[in-house]
Amino acid sequence: MLRRAPRFWWRETPTLLARLLQPLGFLYGRITLQRMRQPGTEAGLPVICVGNFIAGGAGKTPTAITIARLLDARGEKPFVLMRGYGGRLAGPVEVDPDRHRAADTGDEPLLMARHVRTVIARDRVAGARLARGLGASVVVMDDGLQNPSLVKHLKLAVVDGSSGAGNGLCLPAGPLRAPLAEQMSEADAVIVIGGGDAGERVAAVARAAKKPVLAAALKPAATAVERLRGGKVVALSGIGRPEKFAATLRDAGAIIAAEQAHGDHHAYLESDVATALAIAREHAALIATTEKDWTKLAPLWPGNARDVLVVVPVTLAFAEPAAISDLLAALGKAS
């Protein structure tokens, strides 16, 4: 997995470098598409896949949390299934946020487990079977749109409205894992998070393919916004698209005095914390970080410096909640 996506991926018109890499991208996309279309194994319960078309973050994790909460409200017993990238445990194992650390399970599963029961497994079939054995009535698969191991009964593709499909080319020439039109044929619906021309272009492809398009937005927690509004902050993050976090802070009314942007899934050290605190003192600023980063920062953070830290959780909100409810209801009838 890339720590940080190349800038040329996100230019609407492919650069010369992108064009030079395009033949490799063509081969990569064909191989991925062939893999996507392989038959999977039935898990014995409904499987909802929350994936994306590109490499890198698009908002899958908050989307999976919201889907799980909606299922819970319908009387289901959802479990989230994740690979556990960055963790030492191969699984299958249920993530326990009171016992496990990010080094064990990866940062995103540890975050997820604070919201919904979560299983990690590099073998997705084994993970789904464990979830079923633990009482799951439905599995929400975070990522894995391109993974053929399990039969998926509802496939939701998440798209970042500000970046969309980038330059429209496949890895390594662009961010797509396979050609967009062909991947679209494998999805049941598209969720576009936030506005932007790039996301609208992907939505247009979805509509042309007769796929439902659901609009959504990430909303930072009100308590965090209260602390951020009008104040100076140091933006501390280890995510794939740090500019998205910076935009969230600005939208909340914060003034970004400095940024400490590390690569995705960054393994924080005490020196990282010390550097961030020093920069914050220099600017007389607070430090803002993501909920995902806090799973790794928490054991390192000095107790006497907690008052300068603002953790910024985000929640996914659908513009038309009835649309996603209808998709989940149809899944229940089908199963």
N, C-alpha and C positions, 0 to 999 in steps of 0.2 A: 504494500500500500504506500502511495506517495505521501511524504510528509507535507509537501506544499506543491500545489499545482502550478505548472509553468504559466507565466502571464500570457504567452501567445495563444494559449488555448481559448481565452475568453474574448479574443478579437473577432468581431462578426465576419470580417473578411480574412481568410487564412493568410498567414505570412509566408514568406519564401521558405522558412524552415519547416512550417507545417506542410507545405506542398512537397518538400523533399522527403518528409516522413510519411506521406500519404500512402505509398505502396505497402509499407509495413502495417499501417493502420487498416488497410483493406484486408490483409491477411488475418490480422488480429480479430477484426470484426467478424469475418466469415467463420473463424474457429469458434468464437464465442457464441455466435448465433446457432451454429450446429450443436454446440453443447446445450444451449438453452432448450432446444427442441427435443432432447432425449427424454424418454419416458421416465417418470419418477415412481416412488413407492408410496402407497397409501399409508397414512399414519393412523387410521382408525378414528379420526376426528377431523373437523374442519380446520384447514390451514389458510390463514390470511397472510399474504406476503406484502410487506411494506418495503419496496425497493426503489431504485432509481436507475436512470438510463446511463449515468455518467460515473466516472471515478471521482471520489471525493464527496464532501457533505452536501446534502440538499435539504436536510430537515427530517430525515427518517426517524430518528429517535424520538423527538417530541410528537411526531405523527403516530408512532407505534404506541406511545403512552396514552394519547387521546383515544385511539381506537380501542385499546384495552379498557379504558374507563367507560367508554360507551357500551362495550360488551358487558361489563360488570353491571351497568345500570339496567341492562336487558335481562339480568338474572343468570348470565353465563359465568363460567369460571375460567377467565383467560390466563394463559401463561405466555410470556414472551420468550422466544427462542432466538439466541444470538450465537455467533461463532466464538466470541471471546477474543477478538483480535488484541494482541499486546499482552495477553495473560499467559502464564505458564501452564495452566490447567487445560488439558485437552477435553475434559468432560466425557460423558455428560454429567453435569453436576448442577444442583440448584444454587444460585448465588445467594449468599447470606451477608448482607452489608455490615452486620455486627461482627462477623468472623473473617471474612475475606478482605483482601486489599486489592488495589488496582493491579499490582504486579501478579496477583493470582488469576484474576478474571478478565482484565482489561478495564479501562476507565468507563466506557459506555455501559457495559453490563452492571457495573457497580452503581452507576447512576440510575439505571433502569430499575434495579431491584429495590430501590427506595420508593418506587411508585407502584410496581406490579411484580408479582412472582415471576422470576426469570431463571431460565435454564441456559447454560452455555454448553455447546458441543461442536467440535469440529466435524463430527459425523451427525448431520442434521436429522437423519432418520432415528438414530439412537436418542438424540435430544428430544424429539417429539414423543418418542415412546416413554421416556422418563417423565415428561410433563403429563402425559396421559395417566401414567401410573400414580402420579402425585395428586390426581384429581382434576386435571384440566378438562374442560369441555370444548375448548377451542384454543388453537395456537396462533399467536401473532408472530410471524417471522420477520425480525428486523434485519433487513438486507436479504439478499439471496434471489433477486429477480432472475439473475443469470445462473443460479445454482439449480440443477435439474433433479437433485436427489429426492425431494419430496413432491408429491402431487399437491398443487396449490389450488384452492377452491375460489379464492378471490385475490387477484393480483393488482395492487395499487402502486403506481409509479409516482414518486414524489419529485417535483421539479422546483428549483429555486427560481423565482420570477426574475431576479436580477441577472442571472447567468444563463439560464435555460440550458441549451445544448452546446454552448460555447460556439466554436467555429464550425460545428457540424461534422467534424472528422473523428475517426476512431483513434484510440491509443496506438502509438505515442504521438500521433499528429494532432490529436485533439482529445477532449475528455470523454467522448462516447465509448462505451464498451462494445457496442455493435451498432450498425446503421440505425438511425432513429426510426425510420418508417417500419423496418422489420421488427425492431423491439416493440414498437407501438402495437403491432399485431399480437404480441404476446401478453399485453396488459389488458386489464378489464376496465380501468379508469385511471385518470391522471389527476393528481392533486398539485395545483400550482400555489406555492407559498410566496406571498408578496407580489407586488406589481413589477412591471418592467416589460420592455419590448421583447427581450430575449425569451421570457417565459410565455409571452403571448404567441410568439412564433411556434413554440412547441405545442401550445394549446390549439393552434390552428391545424397542426398536423393531426392532433388527436381528434378534433371535430371532423376533419376530412375522413378519418378512419372510423367515424361513428362511435367514438369512445366518449363517455361522460367526462367532463372537465369540472373539477371542484375547486373553487377558490378558497384559500385559507390564509391566515396571517399568524405570525409568532408574536405573542404579547408578553412583555416582561412583567414580572410580579409587581403589583402595586407598591408593596413595601420597599422594594429595591428602587423603583422610580422616585419615590419620595426622597430617598437619600441622595439620588443622583442629580435631581433637577437643580440646575443652576450652579452646580459645584464642579471643581476641577478633579479629574481622575487620571490615574495611570491604568491603561487597558492591558491587563495581563491575561494572555490566552495561549493555549497549545492546541489549536484546531486547524482544520484544513483551509478555511476561508476567514482569517482574522478580520478582514475588512467588514464582514457581516456583523461581527460582534461590535466593532467600532461604530457601525451604522446604528445598531440597536441602542448604544449608549448615547449617541447624538440625538436620536429620536426621543429618548427619554429626557433630553434637556441637559445632558452632561457636557462639560467642556473637556475635551481630551488634551491633557497636558503632555502626555508621552505614551508610547506604546511599547510593550514588551511582548512581541508576537513570536512564539516558538512554533516548531513544526507540529503537525497533527500527532496526537497521542504522546506528546512530549513527556519524558520521565523527569519530573522535577527534582532538583537538588536543593539542599539548604542554601547554596550560593545563589540560586535563582530567586529565592525568597528574599535573601539579604539585599540583592541588587534592586529588586522591586521596591522594597521598603526604603532604601536609600534614595531612589528616584522620587518616591512619593514625598519624602521629607524635603527634598530639594525644591519641589514644586508646591509644597504645602497642599498636597492633594490626597484624596482617597485612592484606594486600589480597587478596581472592579475586575471581577473574573467570572467565568461561566460556571454553571453548576457541574458540568463535566470536569473542568479543571480542578474544582474544589475536592473531588474524590481523591486526587493525588496530593493536593496542597495541604489538606487538613492535618495530616500527621506531622507536617513540617512547620506549620505556622506557629509563631510564638504566641503564647497566651496573652501577653501584654500588648500585642499588636492587632488583636481581633477587631478593635474599634475602628481601625482605618480601612477595614476590608468590607466590600460590598459584593456578595455573591448574587448573581443575576439569573434566577431561574426564568425560563420562558415556557409558555403554554400555547399549544396550537388551538386556534379558534377557526371553525369553518364559517364562511360567509352565509351558507345556506345549510344549517344542520340537518334539515330534512333529507338532503341528497345523500349524505353518508349513512343516515339511518335507514334509508330505503335499500341501499346496497347491503347493509348488514342484515336487514330483514329478509332480503332475497336469499342471502347465504343460508340463513336458518331454515327457510323453506326447502332449499335444495338439499340440505343435509338430512 
